[in-house]
Amino acid sequence: MTLMYKEGTFPVEYRQAQVRHIMSALYRLRSINVSGLAGMGKSNLVRFIVSHPQVRTRYLKERANDYAFVHVDCAGLAEDSEAEILIEMAVQLQRDPITKTAPAPSLAPPGVRRALKDKLLGVDPGLNLVLVLDYFDQAAAKLAPAFFNYLFHLRNSRPRGNLSYVFVTRRPLGQLHELQELLDAGCIVGPLTTQDALDSLRRDEARLGYTFSPAQQEALITC
């Protein structure tokens, strides 16, 4: 993942428990559903994972250089249709320098499926690829079982089966059909720890050019 989000500058200790949970699943080439109420920081968490320069070294150890993350933001999609999501996956794969040049996918779902599969087959088979589907709630509610079965097929189309998915939603996903057998236990994102909250306040102070008093800090952390 070459795109740098602001979360790429967070302390490497950010959300240690949740990051360790997710990275442990990915280390074992499993997929995972990251869920939690609105405002809990789920997207911050996955953007941290895909963009922080030290996350892979810290959590994946000897496999750090064997992984590539592709972040797909479903919030910006107009229709949340299968074709639109698969096109966005293909676009993000093309944006990252891990695939060979391939024709742009057509708008017809069968064409999109073929194009996305071609791009995935253009990835080094030794690279463990992680597709992160962020803000996936609305899309998941509209998608047919065939979509998740296709994702299962994509994973199996890679010679080593080393394709994992991270689904980011407010509520835990239900039955994902054939893909279900690839899922690890889900990761639930709750409020920040005190240290993470203090770090967040410091970033806000730097951004606003303002210093919170101890009483203000305590009140904000409590909130």
PyMOL commands that set and color helices and strands:
alter all, ss='L'
color gray80, all
select helices_A, chain A and resi 6-9+16-27+42-51+55-66+74-76+82-95+109-121+137-142+145-157+177-182+194-208+214-222
alter helices_A, ss='H'
color red, helices_A
select strands_A, chain A and resi 32-35+67-73+128-134+163-169+187-188
alter strands_A, ss='S'
color yellow, strands_A
deselect
rebuild
show_as cartoon
